[in-house]
């Protein structure tokens, strides 16, 4: 056990890091490989494939056992990482990032589900708290590590660094991970997987390209959304007739699962949508370096770590978890509102305080949703339920980044239209160095417009997470289970028995 949990935490750290570590290296990558018009796809390709495969890994883990599925995901992730580092042009890098995402999507969900295989729910809170801290840590320090490696090594090392750490995790998991499952006959719902991949791919493409690569009134954009709707309809139909559905529709009649998915969606949107712009604010308005901006996010990281670990231990002690999402979303909403009040001359210490408060709130929510879901479903569908919550959080994050990016861009363009010359280019494309070289009078007005645009982003993010706060009141405590019961990975229900209602309870 002492070896297994550090290995699982390392796996989660690797997967979460690769969602953000590339951001500070993108300008250097473009300078080396070219392809500025394909820049966004370096991030989007990983996000797209990792989100699409999340529910598939959850199902595969339930069917084949989580050990072999986790090992397979690690191998795919490591192969993709090496090929990313060897890429010679932007097209190769985008394709290899997509391959890396096929493995990365499995690392997160299988790691979280694996905890349920070896720890009873009554003791699971403190371990989930540690994993929540690791996830928050990776989200915050990813840009910092990426900037450091670009400055001192090469952008290729942000991918190569995964290799020794991943191999170490692979060896330890092979030796000490013994999940409580046995194998039975199984049948994969390939049609359901296809419809789900279509719907998620089109949805993420719609939110990523809308207002950036394509204007909102572009016919192509709305055709993409139409295909997403068709994919959702096809997936729902397929899951009603599939013998072993990827995500049993009966789960959505389950209060804890449904609320965890919805809360995770809104928290993910606010988390990724807001923290994406804090390093940008520090670099442009406060004039710090990319590495310095990452260091100045330490209060946010510290808040997530502290609240995740403390809340996990408290939950294991008292056996109740409902109050933590309520308090956490309330604190996060207040923190985002306060971030929306920052002025150009606001001291750095004030940013530290607000960011730390945001971290404290988020740390009380992220892993508690997984704990609540795992505690309220049967072990045979625990992987499916865990992947469902993780998928909704990932979708929320991708939508949050794109929507808040559009809000910020439009706000900045409208506020700078009266003093920026037509030939100056898009204000959003200006890096910190270009902004610093603006004439003094233009520079001051630009920084004011930049800050005002971010105010709008944070106020909208506060409204989004306030929805999660309201939803959290509908959750209820389910007594934490005190033991583990080995079950079949995918047992067949008796004739006439509902496949989902027999496996879930409230």
C-alpha positions as CSV (number, residue, x, y, z in Angstrom):
1,X,0.0,0.0,0.0
2,X,2.9,2.3,0.8
3,X,4.2,1.9,-2.8
4,X,0.8,1.7,-4.6
5,X,-0.6,5.1,-3.6
6,X,2.6,7.1,-4.5
7,X,2.6,5.4,-7.8
8,X,-1.1,6.1,-8.5
9,X,-0.6,9.8,-7.4
10,X,2.3,10.0,-9.8
11,X,0.1,8.7,-12.6
12,X,-2.5,11.3,-11.9
13,X,0.1,14.0,-11.7
14,X,1.4,13.1,-15.2
15,X,-2.1,13.1,-16.7
16,X,-3.2,16.4,-15.1
17,X,0.1,18.1,-15.9
18,X,-0.2,17.5,-19.6
19,X,-3.5,19.4,-19.7
20,X,-1.6,22.6,-18.8
21,X,2.2,22.2,-19.2
22,X,2.2,23.0,-22.9
23,X,0.6,26.4,-22.5
24,X,3.8,28.4,-21.7
25,X,5.8,26.5,-24.3
26,X,3.5,27.2,-27.3
27,X,5.3,30.4,-28.5
28,X,8.6,28.5,-28.5
29,X,7.1,25.5,-30.3
30,X,5.7,27.7,-33.0
31,X,9.1,29.4,-33.4
32,X,10.7,26.0,-33.9
33,X,8.1,24.1,-36.0
34,X,6.1,26.9,-37.6
35,X,2.3,26.6,-38.1
36,X,1.0,29.5,-36.2
37,X,-2.5,28.9,-37.6
38,X,-2.5,25.4,-36.1
39,X,-1.4,26.5,-32.6
40,X,-4.7,25.9,-30.8
41,X,-4.8,22.3,-32.0
42,X,-1.7,21.4,-29.9
43,X,-4.0,21.9,-26.9
44,X,-7.3,20.9,-28.4
45,X,-6.2,17.6,-29.9
46,X,-5.1,16.3,-26.4
47,X,-8.2,17.7,-24.8
48,X,-10.5,16.2,-27.4
49,X,-9.2,12.6,-27.4
50,X,-8.7,12.5,-23.6
51,X,-12.3,13.6,-23.0
52,X,-13.8,11.2,-25.6
53,X,-12.1,8.1,-24.1
54,X,-12.9,8.8,-20.4
55,X,-16.2,6.8,-20.4
56,X,-14.7,4.1,-22.5
57,X,-11.9,3.5,-20.0
58,X,-14.4,3.5,-17.2
59,X,-16.3,0.7,-18.9
60,X,-13.2,-1.2,-19.9
61,X,-12.0,-1.1,-16.3
62,X,-15.2,-2.6,-15.1
63,X,-15.1,-5.3,-17.7
64,X,-11.4,-6.3,-17.9
65,X,-10.1,-5.2,-14.5
66,X,-8.6,-1.8,-13.7
67,X,-5.0,-3.1,-13.4
68,X,-4.5,-4.1,-17.1
69,X,-6.5,-1.2,-18.4
70,X,-4.4,1.3,-16.3
71,X,-1.2,-0.3,-17.5
72,X,-2.4,-0.1,-21.1
73,X,-3.3,3.6,-20.7
74,X,0.2,4.4,-19.2
75,X,1.9,2.7,-22.2
76,X,-0.2,4.6,-24.7
77,X,0.5,7.8,-22.9
78,X,4.3,7.2,-22.8
79,X,4.5,6.3,-26.4
80,X,2.6,9.4,-27.3
81,X,4.9,11.5,-25.1
82,X,8.0,10.2,-26.8
83,X,6.6,10.8,-30.3
84,X,5.5,14.3,-29.3
85,X,9.1,15.1,-28.3
86,X,10.4,13.7,-31.6
87,X,7.9,15.7,-33.8
88,X,9.4,17.6,-36.7
89,X,6.5,19.7,-37.8
90,X,3.2,21.0,-36.3
91,X,1.1,18.3,-38.0
92,X,3.1,15.5,-36.4
93,X,2.9,17.2,-33.0
94,X,-0.9,17.6,-33.2
95,X,-1.4,13.9,-34.2
96,X,1.0,12.7,-31.5
97,X,-0.7,14.9,-28.9
98,X,-4.0,13.2,-29.9
99,X,-2.3,9.8,-29.3
100,X,-1.0,11.0,-26.0
101,X,-4.6,12.1,-25.0
102,X,-5.9,8.5,-25.8
103,X,-3.7,7.3,-22.9
104,X,-4.1,10.4,-20.7
105,X,-7.8,10.2,-20.5
106,X,-7.5,6.7,-19.0
107,X,-4.9,7.7,-16.4
108,X,-7.3,10.1,-14.5
109,X,-10.4,8.0,-14.4
110,X,-8.8,4.6,-13.8
111,X,-6.6,6.0,-11.1
112,X,-9.6,7.4,-9.2
113,X,-11.6,4.2,-9.7
114,X,-8.6,2.1,-8.5
115,X,-8.8,3.7,-5.1
116,X,-12.3,2.2,-4.8
117,X,-10.9,-1.3,-5.5
118,X,-8.5,-1.2,-2.4
119,X,-10.0,1.2,0.1
120,X,-13.5,1.1,1.7
121,X,-15.6,4.3,1.4
122,X,-15.4,5.0,5.1
123,X,-11.6,5.3,4.8
124,X,-11.5,6.7,1.3
125,X,-12.0,10.4,2.1
126,X,-8.4,11.0,3.2
127,X,-7.0,9.3,0.2
128,X,-9.3,11.1,-2.2
129,X,-8.2,14.3,-0.5
130,X,-4.6,13.6,-1.3
131,X,-5.5,12.8,-4.9
132,X,-7.5,16.0,-5.1
133,X,-4.5,17.9,-3.9
134,X,-2.3,16.3,-6.6
135,X,-4.8,17.2,-9.3
136,X,-5.0,20.8,-8.1
137,X,-1.2,20.9,-7.8
138,X,-0.8,19.7,-11.4
139,X,-3.3,22.2,-12.7
140,X,-1.4,25.1,-11.2
141,X,2.2,24.2,-11.6
142,X,1.9,22.9,-15.2
143,X,2.6,26.3,-16.8
144,X,5.4,26.9,-14.3
145,X,7.2,23.6,-15.1
146,X,6.6,24.2,-18.8
147,X,8.1,27.6,-18.7
148,X,11.1,26.4,-16.6
149,X,11.9,23.6,-19.1
150,X,11.6,25.9,-22.1
151,X,14.0,28.5,-20.4
152,X,16.6,26.0,-19.3
153,X,16.3,22.9,-21.5
154,X,14.1,22.5,-24.6
155,X,10.3,22.4,-25.2
156,X,10.8,18.7,-26.1
157,X,11.6,17.9,-22.5
158,X,8.0,18.7,-21.4
159,X,7.2,15.4,-23.1
160,X,10.4,13.4,-22.4
161,X,10.1,14.0,-18.7
162,X,7.0,11.7,-18.6
163,X,9.1,8.7,-19.6
164,X,11.1,7.8,-16.5
165,X,8.2,8.8,-14.2
166,X,5.7,6.7,-16.2
167,X,8.0,3.7,-16.3
168,X,8.5,3.8,-12.5
169,X,4.7,3.9,-12.0
170,X,4.2,1.1,-14.4
171,X,6.7,-1.2,-12.6
172,X,5.2,-0.4,-9.1
173,X,1.6,-0.9,-10.2
174,X,2.5,-4.2,-11.8
175,X,4.0,-5.4,-8.6
176,X,1.7,-4.2,-5.9
177,X,-1.8,-3.4,-7.4
178,X,-4.2,-6.2,-6.7
179,X,-7.8,-5.0,-7.3
180,X,-10.8,-6.9,-5.9
181,X,-12.4,-8.0,-9.2
182,X,-12.8,-11.3,-11.2
183,X,-13.2,-11.6,-14.9
184,X,-16.4,-12.7,-16.6
185,X,-17.7,-12.7,-20.2
186,X,-18.3,-9.3,-21.6
187,X,-19.6,-7.5,-24.6
188,X,-18.4,-4.0,-25.7
189,X,-20.9,-1.4,-26.9
190,X,-19.0,-0.2,-29.9
191,X,-22.0,1.6,-31.4
192,X,-22.4,3.5,-28.2
193,X,-18.7,4.4,-28.2
194,X,-19.0,5.7,-31.7
195,X,-22.0,7.9,-31.1
196,X,-20.4,9.2,-27.9
197,X,-17.1,10.0,-29.7
198,X,-19.0,11.9,-32.4
199,X,-21.1,14.0,-30.0
200,X,-18.1,14.9,-27.7
201,X,-15.8,15.6,-30.6
202,X,-18.3,18.0,-32.3
203,X,-19.2,19.7,-29.0
204,X,-15.6,20.4,-28.1
205,X,-14.8,21.5,-31.7
206,X,-17.9,23.9,-31.5
207,X,-16.8,25.5,-28.3
208,X,-13.1,25.6,-29.2
209,X,-13.5,27.2,-32.7
210,X,-16.5,29.3,-32.1
211,X,-15.6,33.0,-31.9
212,X,-11.9,32.2,-32.5
213,X,-11.1,30.2,-35.7
214,X,-14.7,30.6,-37.0
215,X,-17.1,33.5,-36.4
216,X,-20.3,32.6,-34.5
217,X,-22.4,33.1,-37.6
218,X,-20.4,30.7,-39.7
219,X,-22.5,27.9,-41.3
220,X,-19.7,25.3,-40.7
221,X,-19.8,26.0,-37.0
222,X,-23.5,25.3,-36.7
223,X,-23.2,22.2,-38.8
224,X,-20.7,20.9,-36.2
225,X,-23.2,21.6,-33.5
226,X,-25.9,19.8,-35.5
227,X,-23.7,16.7,-35.7
228,X,-23.2,16.9,-31.9
229,X,-26.9,16.9,-31.4
230,X,-27.3,13.9,-33.7
231,X,-24.5,12.1,-31.8
232,X,-26.2,12.7,-28.5
233,X,-29.5,11.4,-29.9
234,X,-27.8,8.3,-31.3
235,X,-26.0,7.6,-28.1
236,X,-29.2,7.8,-26.0
237,X,-30.9,5.4,-28.3
238,X,-28.0,3.0,-28.4
239,X,-27.7,2.9,-24.6
240,X,-31.4,1.9,-24.3
241,X,-30.9,-1.2,-26.4
242,X,-27.2,-2.1,-25.6
243,X,-26.7,-5.3,-23.6
244,X,-23.8,-3.7,-21.7
245,X,-24.1,0.1,-22.2
246,X,-21.1,2.3,-21.7
247,X,-23.0,4.7,-19.4
248,X,-26.2,3.1,-18.2
249,X,-28.9,5.7,-18.6
250,X,-30.4,4.6,-15.2
251,X,-27.4,6.3,-13.6
252,X,-28.9,9.6,-14.5
253,X,-31.9,8.8,-12.4
254,X,-29.6,8.5,-9.5
255,X,-29.5,11.7,-7.4
256,X,-25.9,11.6,-6.3
257,X,-24.5,10.7,-9.7
258,X,-26.5,13.3,-11.5
259,X,-25.7,16.1,-9.1
260,X,-22.0,15.2,-9.1
261,X,-21.9,15.4,-12.9
262,X,-23.7,18.7,-13.0
263,X,-21.7,20.3,-10.1
264,X,-18.5,18.9,-11.7
265,X,-19.4,20.5,-15.0
266,X,-19.9,24.0,-13.6
267,X,-16.9,23.7,-11.3
268,X,-14.7,22.5,-14.1
269,X,-15.9,25.4,-16.3
270,X,-15.1,28.0,-13.6
271,X,-11.8,26.4,-12.6
272,X,-10.2,26.1,-16.0
273,X,-11.9,29.2,-17.4
274,X,-10.7,31.4,-14.6
275,X,-7.2,30.1,-13.8
276,X,-6.2,30.2,-17.5
277,X,-6.3,34.0,-17.4
278,X,-4.6,34.6,-14.0
279,X,-1.0,33.9,-15.4
280,X,-1.9,36.1,-18.4
281,X,-3.0,38.9,-16.0
282,X,0.2,38.7,-14.0
283,X,2.4,38.7,-17.1
284,X,0.7,41.6,-19.0
285,X,-0.5,43.9,-16.2
286,X,2.1,43.1,-13.5
287,X,5.0,42.5,-15.9
288,X,6.3,39.3,-14.4
289,X,8.0,36.5,-16.4
290,X,6.2,33.3,-17.4
291,X,8.2,31.4,-14.7
292,X,7.4,34.2,-12.2
293,X,3.7,34.0,-13.0
294,X,3.8,30.3,-12.3
295,X,5.5,30.9,-9.0
296,X,2.9,33.5,-8.0
297,X,0.2,30.9,-8.4
298,X,1.6,29.0,-5.4
299,X,-1.2,30.4,-3.1
300,X,-3.8,28.9,-5.3
301,X,-2.0,25.6,-5.3
302,X,-1.5,25.8,-1.5
303,X,-5.2,26.4,-1.0
304,X,-6.2,23.4,-3.1
305,X,-3.7,21.1,-1.3
306,X,-4.7,22.2,2.2
307,X,-8.4,22.0,1.7
308,X,-8.3,18.7,-0.2
309,X,-6.2,17.0,2.4
310,X,-8.0,18.4,5.4
311,X,-11.5,17.9,4.0
312,X,-10.7,14.3,3.1
313,X,-9.5,13.5,6.6
314,X,-12.5,15.2,8.2
315,X,-14.9,13.2,5.9
316,X,-13.2,9.9,6.9
317,X,-13.5,10.9,10.6
318,X,-17.2,12.1,10.6
319,X,-18.6,10.0,7.8
320,X,-20.4,13.0,6.2
321,X,-19.5,14.9,3.0
322,X,-22.6,16.9,1.9
323,X,-21.4,20.2,3.6
324,X,-18.1,20.3,1.8
325,X,-19.4,21.0,-1.8
326,X,-21.8,23.6,-0.3
327,X,-19.1,25.4,1.6
328,X,-16.5,25.0,-1.1
329,X,-18.6,26.4,-4.0
330,X,-19.6,29.3,-1.7
331,X,-16.0,30.2,-1.0
332,X,-15.0,29.8,-4.6
333,X,-17.9,32.1,-5.7
334,X,-16.8,34.8,-3.3
335,X,-13.1,34.4,-4.4
336,X,-14.0,34.9,-8.1
337,X,-16.1,37.9,-7.3
338,X,-13.1,39.4,-5.4
339,X,-10.8,38.6,-8.3
340,X,-13.2,40.6,-10.5
341,X,-12.5,43.7,-8.3
342,X,-8.7,43.8,-9.0
343,X,-7.4,47.1,-10.3
344,X,-4.2,47.8,-12.2
345,X,-2.5,49.1,-9.1
346,X,-3.8,46.3,-6.8
347,X,-0.9,44.9,-4.7
348,X,0.4,41.4,-5.5
349,X,-0.5,40.4,-1.9
350,X,-4.2,40.9,-2.6
351,X,-4.0,38.6,-5.7
352,X,-2.3,36.0,-3.5
353,X,-5.1,36.2,-0.9
354,X,-7.9,35.9,-3.5
355,X,-6.2,33.1,-5.4
356,X,-5.6,31.2,-2.1
357,X,-9.2,31.6,-1.2
358,X,-10.2,30.2,-4.6
359,X,-8.0,27.2,-4.0
360,X,-9.5,26.6,-0.6
361,X,-13.0,26.5,-2.1
362,X,-12.1,24.3,-5.1
363,X,-10.2,21.8,-2.9
364,X,-13.4,21.0,-1.0
365,X,-15.3,20.1,-4.1
366,X,-13.3,18.3,-6.7
367,X,-12.6,14.9,-5.1
368,X,-15.6,14.9,-2.8
369,X,-17.8,14.5,-5.9
370,X,-15.9,11.3,-6.8
371,X,-16.1,10.0,-3.2
372,X,-19.9,10.6,-3.0
373,X,-20.5,8.9,-6.3
374,X,-18.3,5.8,-5.6
375,X,-20.0,5.4,-2.2
376,X,-23.5,5.3,-3.7
377,X,-23.1,2.9,-6.6
378,X,-22.3,-0.9,-6.7
379,X,-18.6,-1.8,-7.3
380,X,-19.4,-3.4,-10.6
381,X,-20.3,-0.1,-12.2
382,X,-18.0,2.1,-10.1
383,X,-15.6,2.7,-13.0
384,X,-18.5,3.8,-15.2
385,X,-19.9,6.1,-12.6
386,X,-16.4,7.6,-11.8
387,X,-15.7,8.2,-15.5
388,X,-19.1,9.9,-16.0
389,X,-18.3,12.5,-13.3
390,X,-14.8,12.9,-14.7
391,X,-16.1,13.3,-18.2
392,X,-18.6,16.1,-17.2
393,X,-15.8,18.0,-15.4
394,X,-13.6,17.7,-18.5
395,X,-16.4,18.9,-20.8
396,X,-17.1,21.8,-18.4
397,X,-13.4,22.7,-18.5
398,X,-13.1,22.7,-22.2
399,X,-16.3,24.7,-22.6
400,X,-15.3,27.1,-19.9
401,X,-11.9,27.9,-21.5
402,X,-13.4,28.5,-24.9
403,X,-16.4,30.6,-23.7
404,X,-14.4,32.7,-21.3
405,X,-11.8,33.2,-24.0
406,X,-14.4,34.5,-26.3
407,X,-15.8,36.8,-23.6
408,X,-12.4,38.1,-22.9
409,X,-11.4,38.6,-26.5
410,X,-14.6,40.4,-27.5
411,X,-14.4,42.6,-24.4
412,X,-10.8,43.6,-25.0
413,X,-11.4,44.3,-28.7
414,X,-14.4,46.5,-28.0
415,X,-12.6,48.4,-25.3
416,X,-9.5,49.0,-27.4
417,X,-11.3,49.8,-30.7
418,X,-11.2,53.6,-30.2
419,X,-7.5,54.0,-29.6
420,X,-5.7,51.0,-31.3
421,X,-4.8,51.7,-34.9
422,X,-6.3,49.4,-37.5
423,X,-2.9,48.0,-38.5
424,X,-1.9,47.1,-35.0
425,X,-3.4,43.7,-35.2
426,X,-5.6,41.9,-32.8
427,X,-5.0,43.1,-29.2
428,X,-5.5,39.5,-28.0
429,X,-2.4,38.5,-30.0
430,X,-0.1,40.9,-28.2
431,X,2.3,39.2,-25.9
432,X,3.7,40.9,-22.7
433,X,6.7,42.1,-24.6
434,X,4.6,43.7,-27.3
435,X,2.3,45.3,-24.8
436,X,5.3,46.8,-22.9
437,X,6.5,48.5,-26.1
438,X,3.3,50.4,-26.7
439,X,3.5,54.2,-26.4
440,X,3.0,55.3,-22.8
441,X,-0.5,56.8,-23.3
442,X,-1.7,53.8,-25.3
443,X,0.0,51.4,-22.9
444,X,-1.9,52.7,-19.8
445,X,-5.3,52.6,-21.6
446,X,-4.6,49.1,-22.9
447,X,-3.8,47.8,-19.4
448,X,-7.0,49.4,-18.1
449,X,-9.0,47.7,-21.0
450,X,-7.2,44.4,-20.3
451,X,-8.1,44.5,-16.6
452,X,-11.7,45.5,-17.3
453,X,-12.1,42.6,-19.7
454,X,-10.9,40.1,-17.1
455,X,-13.3,41.6,-14.6
456,X,-16.1,40.4,-16.8
457,X,-14.6,36.9,-17.1
458,X,-14.3,36.5,-13.3
459,X,-17.8,37.8,-12.7
460,X,-19.3,35.4,-15.3
461,X,-17.2,32.6,-13.7
462,X,-18.6,33.5,-10.3
463,X,-22.1,33.2,-11.7
464,X,-21.3,29.8,-13.2
465,X,-19.9,28.4,-9.9
466,X,-22.9,29.9,-8.0
467,X,-25.1,27.5,-10.0
468,X,-23.0,24.6,-8.6
469,X,-23.5,26.1,-5.1
470,X,-27.3,25.9,-5.6
471,X,-27.1,22.4,-6.9
472,X,-24.9,21.3,-4.0
473,X,-27.8,21.9,-1.6
474,X,-29.7,19.1,-3.2
475,X,-27.1,16.5,-2.4
476,X,-27.6,14.3,0.7
477,X,-25.3,12.3,2.8
478,X,-25.2,8.5,2.3
479,X,-23.5,6.5,5.1
480,X,-20.0,5.7,4.1
481,X,-19.5,1.9,3.5
482,X,-17.1,0.2,5.9
483,X,-15.9,-2.7,3.8
484,X,-15.1,-3.9,0.3
485,X,-17.0,-6.7,-1.4
486,X,-15.3,-8.4,-4.3
487,X,-17.6,-8.4,-7.3
488,X,-17.6,-9.5,-10.9
489,X,-16.2,-7.0,-13.3
490,X,-19.4,-7.2,-15.3
491,X,-21.9,-9.7,-14.1
492,X,-25.1,-10.3,-16.1
493,X,-28.5,-9.4,-14.5
494,X,-31.1,-12.0,-14.1
495,X,-33.8,-12.3,-16.7
496,X,-36.2,-9.3,-16.6
497,X,-34.0,-7.4,-14.1
498,X,-33.2,-3.8,-14.9
499,X,-29.5,-3.5,-15.6
500,X,-29.0,-0.2,-13.8
501,X,-31.5,0.1,-11.0
502,X,-30.3,-3.1,-9.4
503,X,-26.8,-1.7,-9.1
504,X,-27.4,1.8,-7.7
505,X,-29.0,3.2,-4.7
506,X,-29.6,6.6,-3.1
